[in-house]
């Protein structure tokens, strides 16, 4: 359990070249910001988190159990990307550390890259480009096709998969999809009952699934073998989903006509570091350095969105869109103090909190409770004249995970 956080300057550490707008959003509310242009390994991160309240990362920084356990003052982590698999969420929750991400901000950028790569591979632009750079003029239409009328298979029909479905259909493609969850088909998209059904009926397979551990190694030799002769493969979701050695073998045999890969099992930490992959050197494979969401528009949106969530959490206690906490947002009350209480989700905690406040003759101006799994979260606005010992009494409750007095 932790005692009330004393009034002090809140400090944030932003890694991996998070967009500058994120720092501006935080600094506008008096939060001190430090920035680092690369990922930090766990040992470095532990050292840098001393005295830090808010941590901002992208996809390459691993926030392990040891990192979270050592960072006793850490209040929240912002993942300036879609995925949060690089963060140990159970430990974050048990330590009362809120986690936020950007589930929507880069959707359009990823979808546009997927469309561009499908067109490039279907028109054999990689080979044409290589030929011209080598001084060879080959104007032949052999092997080049329109995407209109081609069959697109989307594995994972979340925010990205669904928007890709709509745009691909608008370009004249026929869309099928497979998702383990029950998802509503958009437009004329057809839902497949199994991955095998999808693989055997489409010309292009594209992966857009999340980073949960159960999805690791989901696409390998067996799945590539089930794809149609001459089909295309794209992965813009997670690097650990795909067996790249198997993909290379099927490309070299001619079974897979081309591929586009944006994510890799092991990625360099910083710009200019060596990139190693089995897929290097294949002329009909488009390799991009994890840039699906790397447009200026998406990065600015992500920077402002996630920084706004971190600011709202530390300043107002709002946990809306948190990955691991109950979603609460209580309108602020004038001339009151806000107490936020994160606790183990067991019966009677709210009654205990309110009984303690009543015993101290503290008037409640506003209150909101939410629960999520093992955690409960209460935001309480109380009159300004509450006894000084009330926060310490609340912090000392056996159910308390973390208590903060915000104003």
C-alpha positions in Angstrom: 0.0 0.0 0.0 1.1 3.6 -0.5 0.5 6.8 1.5 -0.9 9.9 0.0 1.3 11.5 -2.6 2.7 14.8 -1.3 2.3 18.0 -3.4 5.4 18.2 -5.7 6.3 18.7 -9.3 5.2 15.8 -11.3 8.0 14.4 -13.5 7.6 12.5 -16.8 10.1 10.5 -18.8 9.4 10.1 -22.5 11.4 7.6 -24.5 11.8 6.5 -28.2 11.3 10.0 -29.8 7.7 10.4 -28.8 6.2 13.3 -30.7 7.1 16.7 -29.3 3.4 17.6 -28.8 3.3 15.0 -26.0 5.8 17.1 -24.0 3.8 20.3 -24.8 0.6 18.8 -23.5 2.2 17.7 -20.2 4.2 20.9 -19.7 1.1 23.0 -20.1 -0.1 21.5 -16.8 3.2 22.1 -15.0 4.6 18.6 -15.5 8.4 18.5 -15.9 9.4 16.4 -18.9 12.6 14.6 -19.8 13.0 13.0 -23.2 15.3 10.2 -24.6 15.4 9.5 -28.4 15.8 5.7 -28.0 14.6 2.7 -26.1 16.2 1.8 -22.8 16.9 -1.7 -21.6 15.5 -2.7 -18.2 18.7 -1.9 -16.3 18.9 1.6 -17.8 15.2 2.1 -17.3 15.4 1.3 -13.6 18.1 3.8 -13.1 16.3 6.6 -15.1 12.9 6.0 -13.3 14.2 7.3 -9.9 11.8 10.2 -9.1 9.7 9.7 -12.2 5.9 9.8 -11.9 4.9 9.2 -15.6 6.7 7.0 -18.2 6.1 7.3 -21.9 7.3 4.6 -24.3 6.7 3.2 -27.8 7.1 -0.4 -28.8 10.8 -1.2 -28.1 11.1 -0.5 -24.4 10.3 -3.5 -22.2 8.7 -2.5 -18.9 9.3 -5.7 -17.0 8.3 -6.9 -13.6 11.6 -5.7 -12.1 11.2 -2.3 -13.6 7.8 -1.7 -12.2 8.7 -3.1 -8.8 11.7 -0.8 -8.5 9.8 2.3 -9.6 7.9 2.9 -6.4 6.9 6.4 -7.4 5.6 5.6 -10.8 1.9 6.5 -11.3 1.2 5.7 -14.9 2.7 4.4 -18.1 1.7 5.7 -21.6 2.3 3.4 -24.5 2.5 5.8 -27.5 1.4 3.0 -29.8 -1.4 0.4 -30.1 0.2 -2.6 -28.3 0.9 -2.9 -24.6 2.5 -6.4 -24.7 5.9 -4.8 -23.9 4.4 -3.8 -20.4 3.9 -6.3 -17.6 0.3 -5.4 -17.0 -0.5 -7.7 -14.0 2.4 -6.2 -12.1 1.4 -2.7 -13.1 -2.1 -3.3 -11.8 -0.9 -4.9 -8.6 1.3 -1.8 -7.9 -1.4 0.6 -8.8 0.3 1.9 -12.0 -2.2 2.9 -14.6 -1.5 2.0 -18.3 -2.8 3.9 -21.3 -2.3 3.4 -25.0 -3.5 4.7 -28.4 -5.8 2.1 -29.9 -7.1 4.3 -32.7 -4.7 7.1 -33.6 -2.6 5.3 -36.1 -5.2 3.2 -37.7 -5.4 5.1 -40.9 -1.7 5.2 -41.4 -1.3 1.4 -41.0 -4.2 0.9 -43.4 -2.8 3.2 -46.0 0.6 1.4 -45.9 -1.1 -2.0 -46.3 -3.0 -0.7 -49.4 0.2 0.8 -50.8 2.0 -2.5 -50.3 -0.8 -4.6 -51.8 -0.8 -2.4 -54.9 3.1 -2.4 -55.1 3.3 -6.2 -54.9 0.4 -6.8 -57.3 1.9 -4.5 -59.9 5.4 -6.0 -59.3 6.7 -2.5 -58.5 9.6 -3.8 -56.4 11.0 -5.8 -59.4 10.4 -2.9 -61.8 12.2 -0.5 -59.5 15.2 -2.9 -59.0 15.5 -3.4 -62.8 15.6 0.3 -63.5 18.2 1.0 -60.8 20.2 -1.8 -62.4 19.9 -0.1 -65.8 17.4 -2.6 -67.3 14.3 -1.4 -69.1 11.5 -4.0 -68.9 8.1 -2.6 -69.8 6.4 -6.0 -69.9 3.0 -6.4 -68.2 3.7 -10.0 -67.4 2.7 -10.8 -63.8 1.3 -7.3 -63.1 -2.4 -7.1 -62.1 -5.0 -4.6 -60.9 -6.1 -5.1 -57.3 -9.7 -4.7 -58.5 -11.3 -8.1 -58.4 -8.6 -9.6 -56.2 -9.6 -11.4 -53.0 -8.2 -10.0 -49.8 -8.1 -12.1 -46.6 -7.8 -10.1 -43.4 -6.7 -12.0 -40.2 -7.9 -10.0 -37.3 -10.9 -7.7 -37.7 -10.2 -5.0 -35.1 -9.9 -1.3 -35.7 -7.2 -1.7 -38.4 -8.6 -4.8 -40.1 -12.1 -3.3 -40.3 -11.0 0.0 -41.8 -8.7 -1.9 -44.3 -11.8 -3.9 -45.2 -13.8 -0.8 -46.1 -11.0 0.8 -48.1 -10.1 -2.3 -50.0 -13.7 -2.9 -50.9 -14.0 0.7 -52.2 -11.0 -0.1 -54.5 -12.8 -3.1 -55.9 -11.4 -5.9 -53.9 -13.5 -8.8 -52.5 -12.9 -9.1 -48.8 -12.9 -12.1 -46.4 -11.9 -12.0 -42.8 -11.3 -14.3 -39.9 -11.4 -13.3 -36.2 -11.6 -15.4 -33.1 -14.1 -12.8 -31.7 -17.6 -12.3 -33.0 -17.2 -9.2 -35.3 -19.8 -7.5 -37.5 -18.8 -7.7 -41.1 -18.7 -4.2 -42.8 -19.9 -3.6 -46.3 -19.9 -6.9 -48.3 -17.0 -8.5 -46.4 -17.5 -12.2 -45.7 -16.6 -13.8 -42.4 -14.7 -17.1 -42.6 -15.3 -19.7 -39.9 -11.7 -20.7 -39.7 -8.2 -19.5 -40.6 -7.8 -22.5 -43.0 -11.0 -21.5 -44.9 -9.6 -18.0 -45.4 -6.1 -19.1 -46.5 -7.5 -21.3 -49.2 -9.8 -18.8 -50.8 -7.9 -15.5 -51.1 -5.2 -13.9 -53.2 -3.7 -11.7 -50.4 -3.4 -12.6 -46.7 -2.7 -9.7 -44.3 -2.3 -10.1 -40.5 -3.8 -7.5 -38.1 -4.0 -9.3 -34.7 -3.0 -8.1 -31.3 0.1 -9.0 -29.3 -1.4 -11.4 -26.7 0.9 -14.3 -25.9 -1.5 -16.9 -27.4 -0.9 -15.4 -30.9 2.8 -16.1 -30.8 4.0 -18.2 -33.8 0.5 -18.4 -35.2 1.7 -18.3 -38.8 4.3 -20.8 -39.9 5.0 -23.6 -42.4 1.5 -25.1 -42.1 -0.3 -21.8 -42.7 2.0 -20.8 -45.7 1.4 -24.2 -47.2 -2.4 -23.7 -47.1 -2.2 -20.4 -49.0 -3.0 -20.3 -52.7 -0.3 -20.6 -55.3 1.0 -17.2 -56.3 -0.7 -15.3 -53.4 0.8 -12.4 -51.4 1.4 -12.1 -47.6 1.6 -9.0 -45.4 2.3 -8.6 -41.7 2.0 -5.2 -40.2 0.9 -6.3 -36.7 3.5 -8.2 -34.5 6.9 -9.6 -35.4 6.6 -12.8 -33.2 3.5 -14.0 -35.1 5.4 -15.3 -38.1 8.1 -17.9 -38.9 10.3 -15.9 -41.3 12.4 -18.9 -42.3 9.2 -20.6 -43.5 8.1 -17.4 -45.3 11.5 -17.2 -47.1 11.3 -20.8 -48.2 7.8 -20.4 -49.7 8.9 -17.2 -51.5 12.1 -18.8 -52.9 10.0 -21.8 -54.1 7.6 -19.4 -55.9 4.6 -20.6 -53.9 4.2 -17.2 -52.4 4.6 -14.5 -55.1 5.6 -11.7 -52.7 5.4 -10.3 -49.2 5.5 -7.1 -47.2 6.7 -7.2 -43.6 6.8 -4.2 -41.2 7.4 -5.9 -37.9 10.1 -8.4 -36.8 10.7 -10.8 -33.9 13.9 -8.8 -32.9 14.2 -5.2 -33.9 17.1 -2.8 -33.5 16.8 -0.3 -30.6 17.8 2.8 -32.5 18.1 4.4 -35.9 21.3 3.3 -37.7 21.6 0.0 -35.8 22.1 -3.2 -37.9 19.0 -5.0 -39.0 19.2 -8.7 -39.2 16.5 -10.9 -40.9 16.0 -14.0 -43.0 14.0 -11.9 -45.4 16.8 -9.6 -46.5 17.9 -9.9 -50.1 14.6 -11.0 -51.6 13.6 -8.7 -54.5 9.9 -9.4 -54.2 9.7 -8.7 -50.4 9.0 -5.2 -49.1 10.8 -4.7 -45.8 9.9 -1.6 -43.7 11.3 -0.7 -40.2 8.1 -0.9 -38.1 6.6 2.3 -39.7 3.0 1.3 -40.0 2.0 4.1 -37.7 4.9 6.3 -38.5 3.3 9.2 -40.3 3.6 12.7 -38.9 -0.2 12.9 -38.6 -0.4 9.6 -36.7 2.5 10.4 -34.4 1.1 13.8 -33.6 -2.3 12.4 -32.8 -0.8 9.6 -30.7 1.4 12.1 -28.8 -1.4 14.4 -27.9 -3.9 11.6 -27.1 -1.7 9.5 -24.8 -0.2 12.6 -23.1 -3.7 13.8 -22.5 -4.6 10.6 -20.8 -1.5 10.7 -18.6 -2.2 14.4 -17.7 -5.9 13.7 -16.9 -5.0 10.8 -14.7 -2.4 12.6 -12.7 -4.3 15.9 -12.5 -7.9 14.8 -12.3 -7.8 11.0 -11.5 -9.6 10.2 -14.8 -8.9 6.7 -15.9 -11.0 6.7 -19.1 -9.5 4.3 -21.7 -7.0 2.9 -19.3 -5.8 -0.6 -20.3 -5.8 -2.0 -16.8 -7.9 0.2 -14.5 -11.7 0.8 -14.2 -12.8 3.6 -16.5 -13.8 6.6 -14.4 -14.2 10.3 -15.0 -15.9 12.5 -12.4 -16.6 16.1 -13.3 -14.6 18.4 -11.0 -16.2 20.2 -8.1 -15.4 23.7 -7.1 -13.9 24.3 -3.6 -13.3 20.6 -2.9 -10.5 18.2 -2.6 -10.3 15.1 -4.8 -9.2 11.8 -3.3 -8.6 8.8 -5.6 -8.4 5.4 -4.0 -7.3 2.3 -5.9 -8.0 -0.8 -3.9 -8.4 -4.6 -4.1 -11.9 -5.4 -5.4 -13.4 -7.0 -2.3 -16.9 -6.4 -0.8 -17.4 -3.5 1.5 -14.5 -1.2 0.6 -16.8 1.7 -0.5 -18.8 1.4 2.8 -15.5 1.4 4.7 -14.3 4.5 2.9 -17.5 6.4 3.4 -17.8 5.3 7.0 -14.3 6.6 7.7 -15.2 9.9 6.1 -18.5 10.1 8.1 -16.7 9.4 11.3 -14.5 12.4 10.6 -17.5 14.5 9.7 -16.3 14.9 6.1 -19.0 15.8 3.6 -18.9 14.1 0.2 -19.5 16.5 -2.7 -19.2 13.9 -5.5 -18.2 10.3 -5.8 -17.8 7.6 -8.5 -16.8 3.9 -8.1 -15.8 1.4 -10.8 -14.3 -2.1 -10.6 -12.3 -4.2 -13.1 -11.1 -7.6 -12.3 -9.1 -7.5 -9.0 -9.1 -3.7 -8.8 -11.6 -1.2 -7.6 -11.3 2.6 -8.1 -13.1 5.3 -6.2 -12.9 9.0 -7.0 -14.3 11.1 -4.1 -14.6 14.9 -3.9 -14.8 16.1 -0.3 -15.2 19.4 1.5 -12.0 21.4 1.9 -12.1 21.4 5.7 -11.5 17.6 6.2 -9.1 16.6 9.1 -5.5 16.3 8.2 -5.3 12.6 9.1 -8.0 11.4 6.8 -5.7 10.6 3.8 -3.4 8.6 6.0 -6.3 6.7 7.5 -7.5 5.8 4.0 -4.0 4.9 2.9 -3.6 2.5 5.9 -6.7 0.5 5.0 -5.7 -3.2 4.3 -7.5 -3.0 0.9 -5.6 0.0 -0.3 -3.3 -0.4 -3.3 -2.7 3.3 -3.9 -4.2 6.6 -2.6 -3.6 10.1 -4.0 -4.9 13.5 -2.9 -5.1 15.6 -6.1 -6.1 19.0 -4.9 
